Amino acid sequence: MRPLSSKLAAIAPSATIEITDKARKMQAAGIDVISLSIGEPDFPTPAHITAACIDALNRGETHYAPGKGIPSLLSAISAKIEAENGFSCTPDEVIVTCGAKDAIYEACEAVLSAGDEAVILDPSWVSYEPCIQIAGGVPVHHPLNQKTFQVDDTILETITPQTRMIIINSPSNPSGSVLNRESLRLISDICKDHDLIALSDEIYEKLVYGQIHFSLGMFPGMAERTITVNGFSKAYAMTGWRLGYAVAPKEIIGYMNRVQQHTISHPTTFAMYGGVAALCGPQQCIEEMRLEFEQRRQFVLNRLMDMGMSYAPADGAFYAYIQVDGDDAAIAARWLEEAHVAVTPGVAFNTPGWLRMSYAASMDTLSQAMDRIERVI
């Protein structure tokens, strides 16, 4: 057989999925492994959302839908953006995708030409770089200050004539940090000064503790040059539904839709009715889950502090990003083999010397995991 794609051969598999798969294999072999390596809420999807999907199935909503998404969901998203995120949005400026990851990939394809550079703020989620590479772009990594995890003027050193896009993620996966108004204003100024597109991944916007989430698109002059990516997986515990969306200027949405038309066609029809129910139905379920995550967060941070371990500002999402002394991959392997606790090494997020631990697990599970880790360290 002739060699397969050299482009894909250069792209590493997802480290988070690999570690989770290894933990599952150990569990299948009868080993009592606690997996804190993947970002998935452990709550069921709220009942009113599931009911709306079942109703759609019963009505026969099992056929092709409009490529960008059903009109009721496009309208619900545009209304949500205006009410909650603070900038103007019409249904024509929305596309519904198969998860937020699909929206990020489509955005990279829509914006980047071969050789265009896209700046990524490290630590960064594992799939930004592959999405850029698959689109033919060049990822350029910029390390954030590992004390504050905010943006400063050093980011200007990464901007070149080839720069086309800056990707931000707030609240952050993996660090849990939330970009403040000053960081976002600096990104805004750079994008306007250098005619750049910003991709703002806001999938964790509802999971914030003691801070305020600001959308980049709300800053003056940024709605017309920002692709805001969001979805239903984290806030509504809908990971398996594969339902996300992007909001951007019409021209960008049109290009993203070209990618969608020739790949997935459109998201699953009946799932989109669940998305309408999520946005238009009761929102108390989000706050109930957020409060539970906040309680778990405080428990984990207290235990880490008692063990003398340092961590990034855990102001959002559901991760503790733990600083370790030594080879983070080796330490993660040791925790898995000896403590039977799976976490993700920071090298996967372009920041060696850190470990990402998800606290999207029950208090009993977290307590057992922290006890096991304490015995090993």
KEPABA-579392 format. One record per residue (C-alpha): x, y, z. Coordinates in steps of 0.02 Angstrom, whole numbers, m for minus. Example, Ala and Ser with C-alpha at 12.3 -4.5 7.8 and 13.67 -1.06 7.14 Angstrom:
<sites>
<x 615 y m225 z 390>
<x 684 y m53 z 357>
</sites>
This chain:
<sites>
<x 0 y 0 z 0>
<x 61 y 175 z m38>
<x 92 y 290 z 109>
<x m63 y 371 z 184>
<x m87 y 557 z 213>
<x 76 y 639 z 268>
<x m26 y 784 z 338>
<x m119 y 671 z 459>
<x 37 y 569 z 498>
<x 111 y 726 z 575>
<x m37 y 751 z 692>
<x m34 y 668 z 862>
<x m186 y 575 z 929>
<x m288 y 659 z 1066>
<x m192 y 634 z 1228>
<x m348 y 652 z 1335>
<x m441 y 517 z 1239>
<x m289 y 402 z 1240>
<x m270 y 412 z 1428>
<x m456 y 387 z 1455>
<x m452 y 234 z 1341>
<x m305 y 162 z 1439>
<x m399 y 187 z 1603>
<x m552 y 100 z 1529>
<x m446 y m48 z 1474>
<x m378 y m63 z 1651>
<x m555 y m55 z 1718>
<x m610 y m190 z 1594>
<x m468 y m297 z 1661>
<x m542 y m285 z 1836>
<x m431 y m145 z 1903>
<x m520 y m14 z 2009>
<x m465 y 142 z 1914>
<x m535 y 315 z 1949>
<x m529 y 415 z 1789>
<x m513 y 603 z 1811>
<x m437 y 626 z 1639>
<x m582 y 681 z 1530>
<x m693 y 835 z 1535>
<x m868 y 764 z 1547>
<x m1003 y 813 z 1672>
<x m1062 y 663 z 1771>
<x m1240 y 728 z 1779>
<x m1381 y 664 z 1667>
<x m1448 y 779 z 1533>
<x m1592 y 878 z 1612>
<x m1758 y 789 z 1586>
<x m1847 y 928 z 1491>
<x m1709 y 926 z 1359>
<x m1718 y 738 z 1337>
<x m1908 y 749 z 1329>
<x m1899 y 877 z 1188>
<x m1787 y 761 z 1088>
<x m1904 y 614 z 1116>
<x m2052 y 721 z 1064>
<x m1959 y 766 z 904>
<x m1928 y 583 z 868>
<x m2110 y 542 z 898>
<x m2160 y 683 z 778>
<x m2051 y 606 z 645>
<x m1910 y 736 z 647>
<x m1791 y 606 z 578>
<x m1756 y 677 z 405>
<x m1636 y 804 z 331>
<x m1636 y 978 z 406>
<x m1568 y 1144 z 342>
<x m1379 y 1138 z 329>
<x m1346 y 1275 z 458>
<x m1473 y 1207 z 582>
<x m1660 y 1214 z 611>
<x m1730 y 1393 z 613>
<x m1795 y 1383 z 791>
<x m1621 y 1339 z 857>
<x m1535 y 1474 z 754>
<x m1658 y 1601 z 826>
<x m1635 y 1536 z 1003>
<x m1445 y 1550 z 989>
<x m1450 y 1726 z 917>
<x m1568 y 1781 z 1057>
<x m1455 y 1701 z 1187>
<x m1301 y 1790 z 1119>
<x m1385 y 1960 z 1124>
<x m1459 y 1934 z 1297>
<x m1311 y 1851 z 1383>
<x m1154 y 1890 z 1286>
<x m1186 y 2071 z 1249>
<x m1167 y 2091 z 1063>
<x m1282 y 2095 z 912>
<x m1320 y 1930 z 824>
<x m1446 y 1879 z 692>
<x m1493 y 1699 z 645>
<x m1396 y 1725 z 482>
<x m1239 y 1742 z 588>
<x m1259 y 1571 z 671>
<x m1215 y 1394 z 620>
<x m1257 y 1237 z 721>
<x m1122 y 1103 z 718>
<x m1086 y 928 z 780>
<x m1011 y 989 z 943>
<x m901 y 1140 z 978>
<x m750 y 1043 z 913>
<x m831 y 1034 z 741>
<x m862 y 1222 z 747>
<x m677 y 1252 z 785>
<x m622 y 1142 z 641>
<x m743 y 1225 z 519>
<x m686 y 1397 z 577>
<x m504 y 1354 z 543>
<x m550 y 1290 z 370>
<x m652 y 1447 z 335>
<x m519 y 1573 z 387>
<x m347 y 1497 z 359>
<x m258 y 1478 z 194>
<x m101 y 1374 z 173>
<x 40 y 1449 z 276>
<x m69 y 1566 z 379>
<x m18 y 1573 z 561>
<x m139 y 1550 z 706>
<x m84 y 1600 z 881>
<x m130 y 1481 z 1023>
<x m117 y 1532 z 1206>
<x m34 y 1395 z 1311>
<x m86 y 1296 z 1406>
<x m207 y 1253 z 1268>
<x m338 y 1122 z 1230>
<x m268 y 976 z 1133>
<x m368 y 996 z 972>
<x m331 y 1177 z 925>
<x m164 y 1135 z 846>
<x m228 y 986 z 742>
<x m376 y 1088 z 679>
<x m256 y 1223 z 620>
<x m141 y 1097 z 539>
<x m280 y 1003 z 449>
<x m338 y 1170 z 378>
<x m161 y 1201 z 311>
<x m117 y 1334 z 439>
<x 34 y 1350 z 551>
<x 7 y 1345 z 741>
<x 110 y 1471 z 840>
<x 114 y 1442 z 1028>
<x 121 y 1585 z 1152>
<x 148 y 1537 z 1335>
<x 42 y 1631 z 1461>
<x 116 y 1689 z 1625>
<x 110 y 1531 z 1732>
<x 63 y 1629 z 1888>
<x m81 y 1735 z 1825>
<x m128 y 1643 z 1663>
<x m174 y 1812 z 1590>
<x m119 y 1893 z 1426>
<x 18 y 2026 z 1426>
<x 117 y 2125 z 1298>
<x 234 y 1979 z 1263>
<x 101 y 1911 z 1146>
<x 153 y 2046 z 1022>
<x 313 y 1948 z 993>
<x 211 y 1810 z 909>
<x 124 y 1924 z 784>
<x 198 y 1920 z 608>
<x 138 y 1970 z 434>
<x 80 y 1788 z 417>
<x m31 y 1794 z 572>
<x m215 y 1773 z 528>
<x m300 y 1712 z 686>
<x m287 y 1712 z 875>
<x m374 y 1574 z 973>
<x m428 y 1607 z 1152>
<x m518 y 1494 z 1274>
<x m599 y 1568 z 1428>
<x m637 y 1487 z 1548>
<x m488 y 1381 z 1501>
<x m469 y 1197 z 1470>
<x m350 y 1142 z 1548>
<x m306 y 1278 z 1674>
<x m478 y 1334 z 1732>
<x m419 y 1515 z 1721>
<x m538 y 1653 z 1664>
<x m469 y 1793 z 1555>
<x m503 y 1962 z 1635>
<x m563 y 2119 z 1547>
<x m385 y 2186 z 1526>
<x m325 y 2026 z 1439>
<x m474 y 2027 z 1321>
<x m453 y 2212 z 1283>
<x m271 y 2179 z 1236>
<x m325 y 2038 z 1119>
<x m456 y 2153 z 1047>
<x m331 y 2292 z 1014>
<x m208 y 2171 z 931>
<x m343 y 2098 z 818>
<x m399 y 2271 z 761>
<x m223 y 2340 z 741>
<x m163 y 2191 z 637>
<x m327 y 2147 z 548>
<x m341 y 1975 z 630>
<x m486 y 1856 z 661>
<x m513 y 1795 z 839>
<x m586 y 1626 z 882>
<x m659 y 1634 z 1056>
<x m698 y 1464 z 1130>
<x m825 y 1496 z 1269>
<x m890 y 1320 z 1297>
<x m865 y 1335 z 1487>
<x m944 y 1508 z 1504>
<x m1080 y 1448 z 1625>
<x m955 y 1365 z 1743>
<x m871 y 1512 z 1830>
<x m834 y 1533 z 2016>
<x m812 y 1705 z 2093>
<x m766 y 1786 z 1927>
<x m858 y 1864 z 1780>
<x m855 y 1790 z 1606>
<x m834 y 1917 z 1468>
<x m864 y 1875 z 1285>
<x m733 y 1943 z 1165>
<x m869 y 1989 z 1041>
<x m940 y 2120 z 1161>
<x m787 y 2231 z 1145>
<x m803 y 2377 z 1023>
<x m763 y 2326 z 845>
<x m744 y 2141 z 887>
<x m913 y 2065 z 839>
<x m865 y 2086 z 656>
<x m699 y 1994 z 676>
<x m737 y 1863 z 809>
<x m796 y 1683 z 789>
<x m880 y 1640 z 954>
<x m887 y 1453 z 982>
<x m1001 y 1372 z 1110>
<x m1109 y 1218 z 1134>
<x m1216 y 1115 z 1249>
<x m1095 y 982 z 1312>
<x m1031 y 1063 z 1471>
<x m1169 y 1177 z 1536>
<x m1312 y 1058 z 1498>
<x m1221 y 890 z 1519>
<x m1251 y 846 z 1336>
<x m1080 y 780 z 1284>
<x m1149 y 632 z 1185>
<x m1275 y 738 z 1091>
<x m1134 y 817 z 988>
<x m1216 y 987 z 974>
<x m1120 y 1149 z 963>
<x m1127 y 1313 z 871>
<x m1029 y 1462 z 808>
<x m1076 y 1645 z 791>
<x m979 y 1751 z 667>
<x m999 y 1875 z 524>
<x m1107 y 1808 z 382>
<x m960 y 1784 z 262>
<x m869 y 1672 z 386>
<x m1028 y 1576 z 427>
<x m1053 y 1551 z 240>
<x m880 y 1475 z 222>
<x m906 y 1365 z 374>
<x m1069 y 1306 z 299>
<x m977 y 1255 z 141>
<x m868 y 1140 z 247>
<x m1022 y 1074 z 335>
<x m1118 y 1042 z 174>
<x m978 y 932 z 109>
<x m940 y 840 z 272>
<x m1077 y 813 z 401>
<x m1221 y 895 z 301>
<x m1298 y 955 z 465>
<x m1310 y 903 z 648>
<x m1431 y 765 z 697>
<x m1605 y 832 z 666>
<x m1695 y 774 z 823>
<x m1548 y 822 z 934>
<x m1568 y 1003 z 881>
<x m1741 y 1008 z 958>
<x m1658 y 964 z 1122>
<x m1545 y 1114 z 1095>
<x m1698 y 1227 z 1077>
<x m1767 y 1160 z 1241>
<x m1598 y 1186 z 1325>
<x m1590 y 1370 z 1279>
<x m1774 y 1413 z 1293>
<x m1823 y 1303 z 1441>
<x m1785 y 1315 z 1628>
<x m1606 y 1368 z 1667>
<x m1603 y 1320 z 1851>
<x m1524 y 1154 z 1804>
<x m1365 y 1246 z 1753>
<x m1349 y 1334 z 1920>
<x m1380 y 1173 z 2015>
<x m1239 y 1087 z 1922>
<x m1126 y 1239 z 1939>
<x m1150 y 1243 z 2127>
<x m1107 y 1059 z 2139>
<x m951 y 1086 z 2034>
<x m903 y 1232 z 2147>
<x m917 y 1122 z 2301>
<x m810 y 988 z 2220>
<x m685 y 1119 z 2164>
<x m661 y 1183 z 2339>
<x m640 y 1007 z 2408>
<x m507 y 962 z 2279>
<x m412 y 1126 z 2299>
<x m411 y 1108 z 2488>
<x m343 y 931 z 2476>
<x m209 y 985 z 2353>
<x m160 y 1128 z 2467>
<x m148 y 1009 z 2615>
<x m29 y 902 z 2511>
<x 79 y 1055 z 2477>
<x 37 y 1058 z 2291>
<x 19 y 1216 z 2187>
<x m112 y 1243 z 2053>
<x m170 y 1370 z 1924>
<x m313 y 1490 z 1963>
<x m462 y 1373 z 1955>
<x m592 y 1506 z 1923>
<x m693 y 1414 z 1791>
<x m730 y 1249 z 1701>
<x m705 y 1091 z 1808>
<x m518 y 1064 z 1810>
<x m377 y 1080 z 1935>
<x m214 y 1113 z 1844>
<x m79 y 1053 z 1961>
<x 104 y 1104 z 1953>
<x 225 y 958 z 1981>
<x 412 y 943 z 2002>
<x 479 y 826 z 1870>
<x 421 y 736 z 1714>
<x 232 y 761 z 1710>
<x 203 y 615 z 1592>
<x 301 y 499 z 1707>
<x 208 y 564 z 1860>
<x 39 y 539 z 1774>
<x 92 y 361 z 1728>
<x 143 y 328 z 1907>
<x m23 y 392 z 1975>
<x m113 y 278 z 1854>
<x m8 y 123 z 1888>
<x 13 y 143 z 2076>
<x m135 y 247 z 2134>
<x m253 y 191 z 1996>
<x m302 y 372 z 1964>
<x m299 y 436 z 1785>
<x m254 y 618 z 1753>
<x m185 y 704 z 1598>
<x m4 y 764 z 1588>
<x 25 y 947 z 1549>
<x 135 y 906 z 1400>
<x m28 y 866 z 1309>
<x m76 y 1049 z 1332>
<x 97 y 1116 z 1283>
<x 147 y 1152 z 1463>
<x 262 y 1018 z 1535>
<x 269 y 1012 z 1723>
<x 81 y 1013 z 1752>
<x m59 y 887 z 1772>
<x m242 y 913 z 1731>
<x m368 y 836 z 1849>
<x m554 y 843 z 1811>
<x m669 y 861 z 1962>
<x m822 y 814 z 1860>
<x m850 y 665 z 1974>
<x m947 y 631 z 2134>
<x m880 y 690 z 2301>
<x m856 y 509 z 2355>
<x m755 y 471 z 2199>
<x m650 y 628 z 2221>
<x m618 y 586 z 2403>
<x m556 y 413 z 2358>
<x m447 y 483 z 2219>
<x m366 y 613 z 2331>
<x m332 y 481 z 2464>
<x m247 y 370 z 2335>
<x m142 y 513 z 2267>
<x m89 y 566 z 2441>
<x m26 y 391 z 2478>
<x 77 y 388 z 2318>
<x 157 y 559 z 2335>
</sites>
